[in-house]
């Protein structure tokens, strides 16, 4: 059994930031074939807030998520998660950070079909040799509205319920931040709204920080803030916007031939 990684106190420089990116760039390849997936991105994601990240295909959304979560290393710049600077961390340090301090949900639920909901929630910690308190597993299943379904297997649950099991699995370690990569992309609009309502509730009631990539303006409207990326750079944001306003902004983004390299959200906010 290994002990959980202790959470260092947040630094005085950014006491309320769950995630902070400063001048982050990510380039793939070299020379004439180099692609700049992220270009000098500075963004602050305050604790207890819900941010949606939107932009055209290829604008750098996945790369942003992967760099912010310690799944990928930026070419330059700094990423801090919960006060920890990721730049100098070893591979082992990054693995521990991803295990203990970061949660992920993807479009596919990735549940093991032979395990019950509670066994799926506990599995990642068990695989890491960690003790999994049953009370914590039940608590987090209750938080996602599945307290009565703990013994159900994935096939006995709807798509929305399966995604809520995946949410519970991502939240069981009380991560500093929950990342979602199109978490409602495989769901119909009604079950998608159920999952979004759970995410919103985790932010409002539990103070969870959520960062979600989505192409769906209705999903993004559940967020406090929508950050728009074009060509690897933030080009602006909307706060507490409705789906129509977000959809309109997306249309403007994709039809703008040359994206302005503004710093509207480039300064920590
Ligand atoms: P999005 O998620 O917005 O579709 P990505 O972050 O996947 O955008 O990609 C941003 C840019 O970086 C694209 O031009 C993509 O082709 C490029 N890219 C992403 N990953 C790699 C990689 N592993 N190797 C080379 N280029 C990549």
py3Dmol code that shows the C-alpha trace and the ligand (Angstrom):
import py3Dmol

protein = """\
ATOM      1  CA  UNK A   1       0.000   0.000   0.000  1.00  0.00           C
ATOM      2  CA  UNK A   2       1.348   3.424  -0.867  1.00  0.00           C
ATOM      3  CA  UNK A   3       0.309   6.556   0.946  1.00  0.00           C
ATOM      4  CA  UNK A   4      -1.580   9.222  -0.981  1.00  0.00           C
ATOM      5  CA  UNK A   5       0.592  12.001  -2.383  1.00  0.00           C
ATOM      6  CA  UNK A   6       0.387  14.895   0.078  1.00  0.00           C
ATOM      7  CA  UNK A   7      -1.207  17.989  -1.384  1.00  0.00           C
ATOM      8  CA  UNK A   8       1.178  20.932  -0.990  1.00  0.00           C
ATOM      9  CA  UNK A   9      -0.356  24.197   0.095  1.00  0.00           C
ATOM     10  CA  UNK A  10      -1.175  26.574  -2.728  1.00  0.00           C
ATOM     11  CA  UNK A  11       1.500  29.190  -3.230  1.00  0.00           C
ATOM     12  CA  UNK A  12       0.897  32.770  -2.218  1.00  0.00           C
ATOM     13  CA  UNK A  13       1.319  33.753  -5.892  1.00  0.00           C
ATOM     14  CA  UNK A  14      -1.904  31.990  -6.910  1.00  0.00           C
ATOM     15  CA  UNK A  15      -3.823  30.932  -3.817  1.00  0.00           C
ATOM     16  CA  UNK A  16      -7.104  30.389  -5.621  1.00  0.00           C
ATOM     17  CA  UNK A  17      -5.859  28.837  -8.864  1.00  0.00           C
ATOM     18  CA  UNK A  18      -6.554  25.138  -9.387  1.00  0.00           C
ATOM     19  CA  UNK A  19      -4.606  25.234 -12.652  1.00  0.00           C
ATOM     20  CA  UNK A  20      -2.374  27.946 -14.025  1.00  0.00           C
ATOM     21  CA  UNK A  21      -0.729  28.009 -17.441  1.00  0.00           C
ATOM     22  CA  UNK A  22       1.898  30.679 -18.040  1.00  0.00           C
ATOM     23  CA  UNK A  23       3.305  31.291 -21.536  1.00  0.00           C
ATOM     24  CA  UNK A  24       2.734  27.655 -22.497  1.00  0.00           C
ATOM     25  CA  UNK A  25       3.733  26.624 -26.010  1.00  0.00           C
ATOM     26  CA  UNK A  26       3.692  23.130 -27.482  1.00  0.00           C
ATOM     27  CA  UNK A  27       5.344  22.407 -30.781  1.00  0.00           C
ATOM     28  CA  UNK A  28       5.374  19.062 -32.558  1.00  0.00           C
ATOM     29  CA  UNK A  29       8.172  18.203 -34.971  1.00  0.00           C
ATOM     30  CA  UNK A  30      10.997  20.432 -36.121  1.00  0.00           C
ATOM     31  CA  UNK A  31      12.018  22.613 -39.045  1.00  0.00           C
ATOM     32  CA  UNK A  32       9.606  23.064 -41.921  1.00  0.00           C
ATOM     33  CA  UNK A  33       7.299  20.332 -40.574  1.00  0.00           C
ATOM     34  CA  UNK A  34       6.897  21.876 -37.112  1.00  0.00           C
ATOM     35  CA  UNK A  35       3.343  22.407 -35.887  1.00  0.00           C
ATOM     36  CA  UNK A  36       2.635  24.886 -33.119  1.00  0.00           C
ATOM     37  CA  UNK A  37      -0.331  23.309 -31.324  1.00  0.00           C
ATOM     38  CA  UNK A  38      -0.251  25.821 -28.439  1.00  0.00           C
ATOM     39  CA  UNK A  39       1.172  29.279 -28.860  1.00  0.00           C
ATOM     40  CA  UNK A  40       2.039  31.286 -25.746  1.00  0.00           C
ATOM     41  CA  UNK A  41      -1.040  30.395 -23.718  1.00  0.00           C
ATOM     42  CA  UNK A  42      -1.525  31.990 -20.305  1.00  0.00           C
ATOM     43  CA  UNK A  43      -4.728  31.009 -18.528  1.00  0.00           C
ATOM     44  CA  UNK A  44      -5.838  30.766 -14.925  1.00  0.00           C
ATOM     45  CA  UNK A  45      -8.544  28.339 -13.844  1.00  0.00           C
ATOM     46  CA  UNK A  46      -9.718  29.473 -10.395  1.00  0.00           C
ATOM     47  CA  UNK A  47     -10.713  26.864  -7.813  1.00  0.00           C
ATOM     48  CA  UNK A  48     -14.393  25.999  -7.734  1.00  0.00           C
ATOM     49  CA  UNK A  49     -15.121  27.199 -11.269  1.00  0.00           C
ATOM     50  CA  UNK A  50     -16.358  25.470 -14.416  1.00  0.00           C
ATOM     51  CA  UNK A  51     -14.602  26.390 -17.674  1.00  0.00           C
ATOM     52  CA  UNK A  52     -15.481  25.175 -21.157  1.00  0.00           C
ATOM     53  CA  UNK A  53     -12.821  25.244 -23.880  1.00  0.00           C
ATOM     54  CA  UNK A  54     -14.052  25.609 -27.452  1.00  0.00           C
ATOM     55  CA  UNK A  55     -12.518  26.181 -30.845  1.00  0.00           C
ATOM     56  CA  UNK A  56     -12.354  24.763 -34.356  1.00  0.00           C
ATOM     57  CA  UNK A  57     -10.874  21.339 -34.983  1.00  0.00           C
ATOM     58  CA  UNK A  58      -7.084  21.540 -34.734  1.00  0.00           C
ATOM     59  CA  UNK A  59      -7.145  24.706 -32.603  1.00  0.00           C
ATOM     60  CA  UNK A  60      -5.251  23.009 -29.748  1.00  0.00           C
ATOM     61  CA  UNK A  61      -8.024  22.058 -27.308  1.00  0.00           C
ATOM     62  CA  UNK A  62      -6.797  18.499 -26.672  1.00  0.00           C
ATOM     63  CA  UNK A  63      -3.196  19.634 -26.421  1.00  0.00           C
ATOM     64  CA  UNK A  64      -4.223  22.264 -23.871  1.00  0.00           C
ATOM     65  CA  UNK A  65      -6.031  19.638 -21.783  1.00  0.00           C
ATOM     66  CA  UNK A  66      -3.117  17.212 -21.998  1.00  0.00           C
ATOM     67  CA  UNK A  67      -0.535  19.830 -21.000  1.00  0.00           C
ATOM     68  CA  UNK A  68      -2.723  21.106 -18.144  1.00  0.00           C
ATOM     69  CA  UNK A  69      -3.222  17.556 -16.841  1.00  0.00           C
ATOM     70  CA  UNK A  70       0.405  16.436 -16.980  1.00  0.00           C
ATOM     71  CA  UNK A  71      -0.276  13.975 -19.814  1.00  0.00           C
ATOM     72  CA  UNK A  72       1.974  15.940 -22.153  1.00  0.00           C
ATOM     73  CA  UNK A  73       4.899  18.284 -21.525  1.00  0.00           C
ATOM     74  CA  UNK A  74       4.888  21.794 -23.011  1.00  0.00           C
ATOM     75  CA  UNK A  75       7.847  22.797 -25.183  1.00  0.00           C
ATOM     76  CA  UNK A  76       8.106  25.946 -23.062  1.00  0.00           C
ATOM     77  CA  UNK A  77       6.208  27.709 -20.319  1.00  0.00           C
ATOM     78  CA  UNK A  78       4.896  26.708 -16.924  1.00  0.00           C
ATOM     79  CA  UNK A  79       1.949  24.612 -15.759  1.00  0.00           C
ATOM     80  CA  UNK A  80       0.892  24.538 -12.109  1.00  0.00           C
ATOM     81  CA  UNK A  81      -1.757  22.188 -10.736  1.00  0.00           C
ATOM     82  CA  UNK A  82      -2.935  22.902  -7.210  1.00  0.00           C
ATOM     83  CA  UNK A  83       0.250  24.817  -6.476  1.00  0.00           C
ATOM     84  CA  UNK A  84       2.638  22.185  -7.897  1.00  0.00           C
ATOM     85  CA  UNK A  85       4.879  23.191 -10.782  1.00  0.00           C
ATOM     86  CA  UNK A  86       4.775  20.364 -13.320  1.00  0.00           C
ATOM     87  CA  UNK A  87       7.803  21.416 -15.362  1.00  0.00           C
ATOM     88  CA  UNK A  88      10.424  19.889 -13.111  1.00  0.00           C
ATOM     89  CA  UNK A  89       8.496  16.751 -12.143  1.00  0.00           C
ATOM     90  CA  UNK A  90       9.930  13.334 -13.002  1.00  0.00           C
ATOM     91  CA  UNK A  91       7.806  10.804 -14.905  1.00  0.00           C
ATOM     92  CA  UNK A  92       7.021   9.160 -11.562  1.00  0.00           C
ATOM     93  CA  UNK A  93       5.999  12.532 -10.123  1.00  0.00           C
ATOM     94  CA  UNK A  94       3.717  13.166 -13.076  1.00  0.00           C
ATOM     95  CA  UNK A  95       2.193   9.685 -12.724  1.00  0.00           C
ATOM     96  CA  UNK A  96       1.404  10.324  -9.060  1.00  0.00           C
ATOM     97  CA  UNK A  97      -0.034  13.731  -9.875  1.00  0.00           C
ATOM     98  CA  UNK A  98      -2.308  12.255 -12.534  1.00  0.00           C
ATOM     99  CA  UNK A  99      -3.389   9.489 -10.167  1.00  0.00           C
ATOM    100  CA  UNK A 100      -4.095  11.561  -7.086  1.00  0.00           C
ATOM    101  CA  UNK A 101      -4.708  15.157  -8.084  1.00  0.00           C
ATOM    102  CA  UNK A 102      -6.331  15.066 -11.498  1.00  0.00           C
ATOM    103  CA  UNK A 103      -9.551  13.403 -12.668  1.00  0.00           C
ATOM    104  CA  UNK A 104     -10.526  12.599 -16.245  1.00  0.00           C
ATOM    105  CA  UNK A 105     -13.705  11.814 -18.100  1.00  0.00           C
ATOM    106  CA  UNK A 106     -13.750  11.092 -21.796  1.00  0.00           C
ATOM    107  CA  UNK A 107     -16.419  10.690 -24.436  1.00  0.00           C
ATOM    108  CA  UNK A 108     -16.287   6.909 -23.950  1.00  0.00           C
ATOM    109  CA  UNK A 109     -17.079   5.838 -20.427  1.00  0.00           C
ATOM    110  CA  UNK A 110     -14.345   3.147 -20.307  1.00  0.00           C
ATOM    111  CA  UNK A 111     -16.047   1.122 -17.587  1.00  0.00           C
ATOM    112  CA  UNK A 112     -15.208  -2.541 -17.084  1.00  0.00           C
ATOM    113  CA  UNK A 113     -18.403  -4.454 -17.966  1.00  0.00           C
ATOM    114  CA  UNK A 114     -17.884  -7.259 -15.459  1.00  0.00           C
ATOM    115  CA  UNK A 115     -17.545  -4.922 -12.459  1.00  0.00           C
ATOM    116  CA  UNK A 116     -20.322  -3.197 -10.531  1.00  0.00           C
ATOM    117  CA  UNK A 117     -20.534   0.593 -10.388  1.00  0.00           C
ATOM    118  CA  UNK A 118     -18.795   0.699  -7.007  1.00  0.00           C
ATOM    119  CA  UNK A 119     -16.077  -1.717  -8.146  1.00  0.00           C
ATOM    120  CA  UNK A 120     -15.455   0.437 -11.236  1.00  0.00           C
ATOM    121  CA  UNK A 121     -15.167   3.548  -9.054  1.00  0.00           C
ATOM    122  CA  UNK A 122     -12.683   1.850  -6.734  1.00  0.00           C
ATOM    123  CA  UNK A 123     -10.646   0.099  -9.445  1.00  0.00           C
ATOM    124  CA  UNK A 124      -8.032   2.760 -10.312  1.00  0.00           C
ATOM    125  CA  UNK A 125      -7.101   3.152  -6.667  1.00  0.00           C
ATOM    126  CA  UNK A 126      -7.007  -0.599  -6.085  1.00  0.00           C
ATOM    127  CA  UNK A 127      -4.710  -1.010  -9.090  1.00  0.00           C
ATOM    128  CA  UNK A 128      -2.446   1.630  -7.544  1.00  0.00           C
ATOM    129  CA  UNK A 129      -2.318  -0.415  -4.330  1.00  0.00           C
ATOM    130  CA  UNK A 130      -4.359   2.109  -2.385  1.00  0.00           C
ATOM    131  CA  UNK A 131      -6.934   1.344   0.265  1.00  0.00           C
ATOM    132  CA  UNK A 132     -10.350   2.406  -0.971  1.00  0.00           C
ATOM    133  CA  UNK A 133     -12.749   3.338   1.817  1.00  0.00           C
ATOM    134  CA  UNK A 134     -16.184   1.931   0.937  1.00  0.00           C
ATOM    135  CA  UNK A 135     -17.806   4.965   2.562  1.00  0.00           C
ATOM    136  CA  UNK A 136     -15.977   7.288   0.135  1.00  0.00           C
ATOM    137  CA  UNK A 137     -17.031   5.210  -2.877  1.00  0.00           C
ATOM    138  CA  UNK A 138     -20.665   5.284  -1.738  1.00  0.00           C
ATOM    139  CA  UNK A 139     -20.464   9.019  -0.999  1.00  0.00           C
ATOM    140  CA  UNK A 140     -19.190   9.896  -4.454  1.00  0.00           C
ATOM    141  CA  UNK A 141     -21.788   7.625  -6.107  1.00  0.00           C
ATOM    142  CA  UNK A 142     -24.462   9.468  -4.101  1.00  0.00           C
ATOM    143  CA  UNK A 143     -23.033  12.813  -5.271  1.00  0.00           C
ATOM    144  CA  UNK A 144     -23.509  11.804  -8.906  1.00  0.00           C
ATOM    145  CA  UNK A 145     -27.045  10.586  -8.142  1.00  0.00           C
ATOM    146  CA  UNK A 146     -26.312   6.849  -8.273  1.00  0.00           C
ATOM    147  CA  UNK A 147     -26.458   5.936  -4.594  1.00  0.00           C
ATOM    148  CA  UNK A 148     -29.093   3.311  -5.368  1.00  0.00           C
ATOM    149  CA  UNK A 149     -27.187   1.777  -8.277  1.00  0.00           C
ATOM    150  CA  UNK A 150     -23.883   0.925  -6.639  1.00  0.00           C
ATOM    151  CA  UNK A 151     -24.316  -2.800  -7.284  1.00  0.00           C
ATOM    152  CA  UNK A 152     -25.429  -2.432 -10.910  1.00  0.00           C
ATOM    153  CA  UNK A 153     -23.160  -3.430 -13.780  1.00  0.00           C
ATOM    154  CA  UNK A 154     -22.673  -1.043 -16.748  1.00  0.00           C
ATOM    155  CA  UNK A 155     -25.069  -3.021 -18.982  1.00  0.00           C
ATOM    156  CA  UNK A 156     -27.824  -2.407 -16.410  1.00  0.00           C
ATOM    157  CA  UNK A 157     -27.294   1.367 -16.601  1.00  0.00           C
ATOM    158  CA  UNK A 158     -28.193   3.988 -19.231  1.00  0.00           C
ATOM    159  CA  UNK A 159     -25.442   5.839 -21.099  1.00  0.00           C
ATOM    160  CA  UNK A 160     -25.898   8.882 -18.868  1.00  0.00           C
ATOM    161  CA  UNK A 161     -25.701   6.728 -15.759  1.00  0.00           C
ATOM    162  CA  UNK A 162     -22.550   5.013 -17.045  1.00  0.00           C
ATOM    163  CA  UNK A 163     -20.943   8.408 -17.619  1.00  0.00           C
ATOM    164  CA  UNK A 164     -21.910   9.367 -14.057  1.00  0.00           C
ATOM    165  CA  UNK A 165     -20.114   6.233 -12.807  1.00  0.00           C
ATOM    166  CA  UNK A 166     -17.071   7.411 -14.793  1.00  0.00           C
ATOM    167  CA  UNK A 167     -17.471  10.826 -13.118  1.00  0.00           C
ATOM    168  CA  UNK A 168     -17.585   9.199  -9.685  1.00  0.00           C
ATOM    169  CA  UNK A 169     -14.428   7.222 -10.550  1.00  0.00           C
ATOM    170  CA  UNK A 170     -12.686  10.464 -11.577  1.00  0.00           C
ATOM    171  CA  UNK A 171     -13.796  12.243  -8.392  1.00  0.00           C
ATOM    172  CA  UNK A 172     -13.124   9.561  -5.784  1.00  0.00           C
ATOM    173  CA  UNK A 173      -9.614  10.934  -5.019  1.00  0.00           C
ATOM    174  CA  UNK A 174     -10.993  14.479  -4.549  1.00  0.00           C
ATOM    175  CA  UNK A 175      -8.820  15.789  -7.413  1.00  0.00           C
ATOM    176  CA  UNK A 176      -7.762  19.425  -7.633  1.00  0.00           C
ATOM    177  CA  UNK A 177      -9.294  19.498 -11.072  1.00  0.00           C
ATOM    178  CA  UNK A 178     -11.606  17.374 -13.188  1.00  0.00           C
ATOM    179  CA  UNK A 179     -10.886  17.411 -16.928  1.00  0.00           C
ATOM    180  CA  UNK A 180     -13.562  16.435 -19.417  1.00  0.00           C
ATOM    181  CA  UNK A 181     -12.809  15.749 -23.080  1.00  0.00           C
ATOM    182  CA  UNK A 182     -16.233  15.894 -24.783  1.00  0.00           C
ATOM    183  CA  UNK A 183     -17.838  14.102 -21.798  1.00  0.00           C
ATOM    184  CA  UNK A 184     -21.327  14.400 -23.304  1.00  0.00           C
ATOM    185  CA  UNK A 185     -20.242  13.713 -26.887  1.00  0.00           C
ATOM    186  CA  UNK A 186     -21.647  10.159 -26.935  1.00  0.00           C
ATOM    187  CA  UNK A 187     -24.908  10.980 -25.146  1.00  0.00           C
ATOM    188  CA  UNK A 188     -28.293  12.134 -26.400  1.00  0.00           C
ATOM    189  CA  UNK A 189     -29.268  15.636 -25.361  1.00  0.00           C
ATOM    190  CA  UNK A 190     -31.399  14.575 -22.368  1.00  0.00           C
ATOM    191  CA  UNK A 191     -28.810  12.274 -20.769  1.00  0.00           C
ATOM    192  CA  UNK A 192     -26.106  14.763 -21.700  1.00  0.00           C
ATOM    193  CA  UNK A 193     -27.945  17.396 -19.671  1.00  0.00           C
ATOM    194  CA  UNK A 194     -28.098  14.989 -16.697  1.00  0.00           C
ATOM    195  CA  UNK A 195     -24.312  14.635 -16.768  1.00  0.00           C
ATOM    196  CA  UNK A 196     -23.823  18.395 -17.151  1.00  0.00           C
ATOM    197  CA  UNK A 197     -26.164  19.021 -14.209  1.00  0.00           C
ATOM    198  CA  UNK A 198     -24.018  16.684 -12.094  1.00  0.00           C
ATOM    199  CA  UNK A 199     -20.852  18.544 -13.153  1.00  0.00           C
ATOM    200  CA  UNK A 200     -22.493  21.883 -12.356  1.00  0.00           C
ATOM    201  CA  UNK A 201     -23.598  20.540  -8.963  1.00  0.00           C
ATOM    202  CA  UNK A 202     -20.077  19.306  -8.166  1.00  0.00           C
ATOM    203  CA  UNK A 203     -18.794  22.827  -8.805  1.00  0.00           C
ATOM    204  CA  UNK A 204     -21.569  24.617  -6.888  1.00  0.00           C
ATOM    205  CA  UNK A 205     -21.900  22.248  -3.930  1.00  0.00           C
ATOM    206  CA  UNK A 206     -18.461  20.619  -3.589  1.00  0.00           C
ATOM    207  CA  UNK A 207     -16.258  23.453  -4.879  1.00  0.00           C
ATOM    208  CA  UNK A 208     -14.866  21.153  -7.590  1.00  0.00           C
ATOM    209  CA  UNK A 209     -12.898  22.745 -10.444  1.00  0.00           C
ATOM    210  CA  UNK A 210     -13.957  21.528 -13.896  1.00  0.00           C
ATOM    211  CA  UNK A 211     -12.285  22.149 -17.267  1.00  0.00           C
ATOM    212  CA  UNK A 212     -14.197  20.689 -20.202  1.00  0.00           C
ATOM    213  CA  UNK A 213     -13.493  20.607 -23.915  1.00  0.00           C
ATOM    214  CA  UNK A 214     -16.687  20.584 -25.937  1.00  0.00           C
ATOM    215  CA  UNK A 215     -17.982  21.501 -29.377  1.00  0.00           C
ATOM    216  CA  UNK A 216     -21.551  21.783 -28.071  1.00  0.00           C
ATOM    217  CA  UNK A 217     -22.746  25.315 -27.174  1.00  0.00           C
ATOM    218  CA  UNK A 218     -25.516  23.838 -24.982  1.00  0.00           C
ATOM    219  CA  UNK A 219     -22.911  21.945 -22.940  1.00  0.00           C
ATOM    220  CA  UNK A 220     -20.645  24.989 -22.776  1.00  0.00           C
ATOM    221  CA  UNK A 221     -23.542  27.103 -21.469  1.00  0.00           C
ATOM    222  CA  UNK A 222     -23.339  25.103 -18.204  1.00  0.00           C
ATOM    223  CA  UNK A 223     -19.881  26.572 -17.584  1.00  0.00           C
ATOM    224  CA  UNK A 224     -19.049  29.815 -15.778  1.00  0.00           C
ATOM    225  CA  UNK A 225     -16.654  30.785 -18.551  1.00  0.00           C
ATOM    226  CA  UNK A 226     -16.059  29.694 -22.128  1.00  0.00           C
ATOM    227  CA  UNK A 227     -12.524  30.137 -23.459  1.00  0.00           C
ATOM    228  CA  UNK A 228     -12.130  30.173 -27.250  1.00  0.00           C
ATOM    229  CA  UNK A 229      -8.991  28.879 -28.933  1.00  0.00           C
ATOM    230  CA  UNK A 230      -7.945  29.598 -32.504  1.00  0.00           C
ATOM    231  CA  UNK A 231      -4.627  28.416 -33.936  1.00  0.00           C
ATOM    232  CA  UNK A 232      -3.372  27.385 -30.508  1.00  0.00           C
ATOM    233  CA  UNK A 233      -4.059  30.699 -28.852  1.00  0.00           C
ATOM    234  CA  UNK A 234      -6.921  32.020 -26.699  1.00  0.00           C
ATOM    235  CA  UNK A 235      -8.842  34.614 -28.671  1.00  0.00           C
ATOM    236  CA  UNK A 236     -11.373  35.631 -26.063  1.00  0.00           C
ATOM    237  CA  UNK A 237     -13.861  34.361 -23.557  1.00  0.00           C
ATOM    238  CA  UNK A 238     -17.502  34.635 -22.552  1.00  0.00           C
ATOM    239  CA  UNK A 239     -18.782  34.601 -18.992  1.00  0.00           C
ATOM    240  CA  UNK A 240     -22.149  33.091 -17.973  1.00  0.00           C
ATOM    241  CA  UNK A 241     -23.229  33.003 -21.611  1.00  0.00           C
ATOM    242  CA  UNK A 242     -26.257  31.213 -23.031  1.00  0.00           C
ATOM    243  CA  UNK A 243     -26.043  28.615 -25.800  1.00  0.00           C
ATOM    244  CA  UNK A 244     -27.145  31.024 -28.564  1.00  0.00           C
ATOM    245  CA  UNK A 245     -24.476  33.564 -27.655  1.00  0.00           C
ATOM    246  CA  UNK A 246     -21.812  30.838 -27.552  1.00  0.00           C
ATOM    247  CA  UNK A 247     -22.969  29.371 -30.884  1.00  0.00           C
ATOM    248  CA  UNK A 248     -22.812  32.818 -32.472  1.00  0.00           C
ATOM    249  CA  UNK A 249     -19.263  33.374 -31.199  1.00  0.00           C
ATOM    250  CA  UNK A 250     -18.228  29.980 -32.602  1.00  0.00           C
ATOM    251  CA  UNK A 251     -19.553  30.969 -36.030  1.00  0.00           C
ATOM    252  CA  UNK A 252     -17.532  34.156 -35.909  1.00  0.00           C
ATOM    253  CA  UNK A 253     -14.415  32.223 -34.899  1.00  0.00           C
ATOM    254  CA  UNK A 254     -14.586  29.687 -37.684  1.00  0.00           C
ATOM    255  CA  UNK A 255     -15.292  32.268 -40.365  1.00  0.00           C
ATOM    256  CA  UNK A 256     -12.544  34.676 -39.344  1.00  0.00           C
ATOM    257  CA  UNK A 257      -9.742  34.139 -41.881  1.00  0.00           C
ATOM    258  CA  UNK A 258      -6.966  35.392 -39.640  1.00  0.00           C
ATOM    259  CA  UNK A 259      -7.457  35.019 -35.929  1.00  0.00           C
ATOM    260  CA  UNK A 260      -6.458  38.058 -33.907  1.00  0.00           C
ATOM    261  CA  UNK A 261      -3.738  37.208 -31.381  1.00  0.00           C
ATOM    262  CA  UNK A 262      -5.407  39.162 -28.601  1.00  0.00           C
ATOM    263  CA  UNK A 263      -4.515  38.836 -24.942  1.00  0.00           C
ATOM    264  CA  UNK A 264      -8.107  39.065 -23.728  1.00  0.00           C
ATOM    265  CA  UNK A 265      -7.702  35.977 -21.569  1.00  0.00           C
ATOM    266  CA  UNK A 266      -3.932  35.760 -21.781  1.00  0.00           C
ATOM    267  CA  UNK A 267      -3.457  37.595 -18.527  1.00  0.00           C
ATOM    268  CA  UNK A 268      -4.246  35.636 -15.400  1.00  0.00           C
ATOM    269  CA  UNK A 269      -7.799  36.382 -14.349  1.00  0.00           C
TER     270      UNK A 269
END
"""
ligand_1 = """\
27
LIG
P -8.086 20.091 -31.250
O -8.202 19.269 -30.011
O -8.573 21.494 -31.087
O -8.709 19.434 -32.454
P -5.276 19.345 -31.171
O -4.772 19.797 -29.852
O -5.633 17.892 -31.307
O -6.516 20.248 -31.606
O -4.219 19.673 -32.301
C -3.667 20.972 -32.483
C -2.683 20.916 -33.627
O -1.561 20.126 -33.255
C -3.239 20.305 -34.897
O -2.677 20.978 -35.999
C -2.752 18.879 -34.836
O -2.621 18.332 -36.122
C -1.396 19.047 -34.159
N -1.005 17.850 -33.363
C -1.635 17.377 -32.283
N -1.009 16.300 -31.785
C 0.068 16.084 -32.597
C 1.120 15.113 -32.638
N 1.213 14.149 -31.718
N 2.043 15.216 -33.620
C 1.966 16.196 -34.545
N 1.018 17.144 -34.571
C 0.067 17.088 -33.620
"""
view = py3Dmol.view(width=600, height=400)
view.addModel(protein, "pdb")
view.setStyle({"model": 0}, {"cartoon": {"style": "trace"}})
view.addModel(ligand_1, "xyz")
view.setStyle({"model": 1}, {"stick": {}})
view.zoomTo()
view.show()
